[in-house]
Amino acid sequence: MPSTHSALSMSAAVSIGYKEGWGTALFALALILAIIVMADATGVRRATGEQAKVLNKIILEFFEEMKIKDERLKELVGHTPFEVIVGAIIGFIIATVLSTYLHI
């Protein structure tokens, strides 16, 4: 499933580019924020999911012998790079269509 955060942030940046101009400081700021959002979606959140997998395995092995109920951590936290790229493309397309045909 494509990253909705990537789509929204890229759509906002592209919309600002169409409306305010591609060489403006506002577009540069929006683009930098979109890049940060996409990096977060693939990097930090993905690493959190990987750590959750390891911790769940440790908890399972540790509590298996003691018969203690454990609560599993959420493992699917981030997005793959492919999902982020698809989200960014979708955001670009949405902003382009809205700007071109609806003049938003």
C-alpha positions in Angstrom: 0.0 0.0 0.0 1.5 3.4 -0.9 2.5 5.7 1.8 -0.2 8.3 2.3 2.1 10.6 4.1 4.4 10.7 1.1 1.5 11.3 -1.2 0.2 14.2 0.9 3.6 15.8 1.5 4.6 15.6 -2.2 1.2 16.8 -3.3 1.5 19.8 -1.1 5.0 20.6 -2.4 4.0 20.3 -6.0 0.8 22.3 -5.5 2.9 25.1 -3.9 5.3 24.8 -6.9 2.4 25.3 -9.4 0.8 28.1 -7.4 3.7 30.1 -6.0 6.5 29.1 -8.5 9.2 26.5 -8.6 12.0 28.9 -7.6 10.4 30.3 -4.4 11.5 29.7 -0.9 8.1 28.4 0.0 8.4 25.6 -2.6 11.9 24.8 -1.3 10.7 24.5 2.2 7.7 22.3 1.2 10.0 20.1 -0.8 12.5 19.7 2.1 9.6 18.8 4.4 8.3 16.3 1.9 11.8 14.7 1.7 12.0 14.6 5.6 8.6 12.9 5.7 9.6 10.3 3.1 12.9 9.6 4.8 11.1 9.1 8.1 8.6 6.7 6.5 11.4 4.5 5.2 14.1 5.0 7.8 13.1 5.5 11.4 9.8 3.8 11.2 11.2 0.8 9.3 14.0 0.4 11.9 11.4 0.5 14.6 9.5 -2.4 13.0 12.7 -4.4 12.7 13.5 -3.8 16.3 10.0 -4.9 17.3 10.5 -8.2 15.4 13.7 -8.9 17.4 12.1 -8.0 20.7 9.0 -10.1 20.0 11.3 -13.1 19.3 13.2 -12.5 22.6 10.0 -12.1 24.5 8.5 -15.3 23.0 11.7 -17.3 23.8 12.0 -15.9 27.4 8.3 -16.2 28.4 7.7 -19.5 26.8 9.4 -21.3 29.6 7.8 -19.2 32.4 4.2 -19.4 31.1 3.7 -15.7 31.5 1.4 -13.8 29.2 3.2 -11.4 26.9 2.0 -8.6 24.7 3.5 -8.5 21.2 4.9 -5.2 19.8 3.6 -3.9 16.5 6.0 -4.9 13.8 4.6 -3.3 10.7 5.4 0.3 11.5 7.1 1.9 8.5 6.9 1.7 4.7 9.2 0.1 2.1 11.1 2.4 -0.2 8.8 1.3 -3.0 5.7 2.3 -1.1 7.2 5.7 -0.4 8.1 6.2 -4.0 4.6 5.2 -5.2 3.1 7.5 -2.7 5.2 10.4 -3.9 4.3 9.7 -7.5 0.6 9.5 -6.6 0.9 12.9 -4.8 2.6 14.4 -7.8 -0.1 13.2 -10.1 -2.9 14.4 -7.9 -1.3 17.9 -7.5 -0.7 18.1 -11.2 -4.3 17.1 -12.1 -5.8 19.5 -9.6 -3.6 22.4 -10.6 -4.0 21.8 -14.3 -7.7 21.1 -14.6 -9.2 22.7 -11.5 -6.7 25.6 -11.1 -6.4 25.0 -7.4 
